[in-house]
Structures are given as C-alpha cells and as structure tokens.
Amino acid sequence: MIISRSILSPLRALCLVMLPCLVSGCITIGPSRLSHDQLDYSRALGEAEKHAMLLNIIRIRYADPPTFLDTTQVIAGYQFNRSVNGGFNAFPSGVGSYLFGGSTATLQESPTFTYQPETGQQYAENVIRPISPVVIMPLSLGGLPIDTLLRLTAQSIDGLSNVRALGAGPTGGGSVRFYLLLHDLRQLQIQGAMTIRISTDAPKPSGDQPPSGSANKPSGSQPEHAYLVLTATSDPALTTIQMEVRRLLHLDAHAEEAEIVYGPYPKVPGQIAILTRSMFAMLSQIAYEMEVPEDDVKEGRTLPTISPVGIETRPDVVIHSGKTAPEHNYDAVHYRGRWYWISDDDFRSKLSFTMMQILAALAATSHSPGAVITIPAG
C-alpha cells in the first residue's frame, strides 16, 4: 500500500495535535498543589476553631450545651479526568483531505474531614478540669500580658477573688484588690521587674498538687515548679510596686521569689496560691460579659450581663450583637437569628481571644496527635 505525500502531511499534523494530550497523562497534580493546599487547609482549620469557640461562648450564655469537636484527619483528594478523540479523512485526488480532533480535561477536588467529639474522660480533662498554674504562668514569658492572662485563668489568688459568671450579682462578686494586684504585676512585667522561673528542683513541701499539666509528663521525668520572681531594681517607683505586691500576696517584705501552687490559699508561708479555672469556666466568664439584646434578658432567655470591677471595667473579649454583622470583623457567627462578632479593630479583644485558643490547646490532655492533613503528591 502506498500512502501519498499529501496524506502524510495531515497525519503528522494530527500526531502533533494529539501528542500533548497523550503526554498529559504523565503529569502529576500533588507537588504543584502542596504548598498552596498546606496554607489553605491550615488557614481553614484556624478559622473553623475561631468560629467554634465564639459559638460555644454564645451557647453557654443562653444555657445551651457547648460542643467540642477535634479535627482528627483532613484528606485532600484530587481526580483528573481527560479524554482525547480525533480522526483523519482522506479522499481521492481532486477531493480535499482533512483531519479532526478534540480533547477535554477536568480537575475535581473532594476533601474529606474527620471529626471526633470530646466525650467522657477526655471531655472532663480538656473542658472541666482546671489548668495547672505551672502550665499557665510561663505564657507570660512570651510577652503575653500577665494581667489579661490571670483575669482569664485565675478564679482567685491568695484569697483575692476574680469575677464569677453566675450567682454573684451584677458585678460577679470580684475583689477590687484582685485587680489592683494584676495591675501592679503588669507594670512590673512591662518594666522587667518581674518574671516567672520554671525549675525541676524539689521545692519546699507543699499541700496541694496541681490538678493537671504534670499528667502529660513522660514517666520518670521530674515535675516542673513555677516561681514568681521579683527582680532587683534601683527605680524607687518599681520598688514601691514590688512592696505592694508582696503585701497583697502576704509575702515577706524582702522575699525575692515565691513558689506558685494550685489552691485557694497557700499551705506554707512563702507560697502564692492560684485557684485556676477550667476552659468551661473561662468561656463562661466571657459569655456573661458579652453584649446581648435587652429583650432576651427581659424575657428570661438569658441572665443580665455582669460588669468587671476595679481598675479595669472593660471585658477581656468584647463581643457585639446585632441583626447584621459588619463586613470587616475578626470573627462572626450566626445564632438564633442574630449575629455576634468581635471587631477587627479591637486588638485587645483579639489578643484575649487568641490567648483563649492557646489555653484550650494547653488544656488538651488527649494523647491523639491532633489533626493529620494528607495531601496527595503523586
């Protein structure tokens, strides 16, 4: 059989058209998507955690049970479908010959998310059990404001009481001296005249043991102990503040450091007893300081908002409510026909809310590795 030169030329053209489509079968998707998907899924998980925490705060305010879910696995699946068709029509001399062909390609993404609700012992440890002060106090070493940290996590310090969410009237029953102490500690922190020391050395015998924190230590490791250290200073103003802190904490007038222990009162002289809160208690305080419609209070859907006392009368996290949420917000959720949000231009609220998320991660005592993100790379 002899194929004329006039027929060979269209055949070559057809091969050139279909070759890229055939070669595309060897192209992989995963490597080109890895960096993009890693950032996107990380951002999506972070936003989902923010929404869940804000929604739980609102649910607690309206006496709805909060729900805590752990994201255990994320699988990013891809499917690349392609089809190629073509042909060549050749006619005798005098009749034109032509080729035809076409190709289609579609890329589908089908991610899978796996959630596990916190129940039983895991719920008790992560949500109900107080967080050890040995776990909480080192956060101030990273620059987090110690006054905000203790307002969120401490129910009392050496008998000085923080505000309570329920059963203590419109002011929550807080002690003014509690807030004076936090104000003084913050001033010392800013000026570098106070710090937290972590040590595994055996301290003086004490009564109560922290409720959690050391439970996650590997077997055989030494438990950690936290100390409040008042560093030496030549500034008379800072020296005066340090003396006031010692007085409020019932410390010796020349004490340079004191061990921080869990409990309502110290068992031995020279200790600072902090009765810490659980995550549920922290969320409850924020819930009962948030803004709610007056009609909901009048009609018995929720209790009145409590007001902080002392120097700081502003809630740690200011949560607004309305029929519509502003376009630019830090976080917003819809609940029972209304929107609740944290303003994006409220840095203090955003910082406190972020601290709550950090504390929630510290409170988690589950041995699961957390969310596993699987992105195909082949």
Buried (B, 14 or more C-beta within 10 A) or exposed (E): EEEEEEEEEBBEEBEEBBEEBEEEEEEEBEEEBBEEBEEEBEEBBEEBBBBBBBBBBBBBBBEEEBEBEBBBBBBBEBEEEBEBEBEBEBEEEEEEBEBEBEBEEEEEEEBEBEEBEBEEEBBEBBBEBBBBBBBBBBBBEEEBBBBBBBBBBBBBBBBBBBBBBEEEEEBBBBBEBBBBBBBBBBBBBEBEBBBBBEEEEEBEEBEBEBBBBBEEEEEEEEBBBBBBEBBEBEEEEBBEBBBBBBEBBBBEEEBBBBBBBBBBBBEEEBBBBBBBBBBBBBBBBBBBBBEBBEEBEEEEBBBEBBBBBBEBEEBBBBBBBEEEBEEEBBBBBEBEEBBBBBBBEBEBBBBBBEBBBEBBEBBBBBEEEEBEBEBBEE
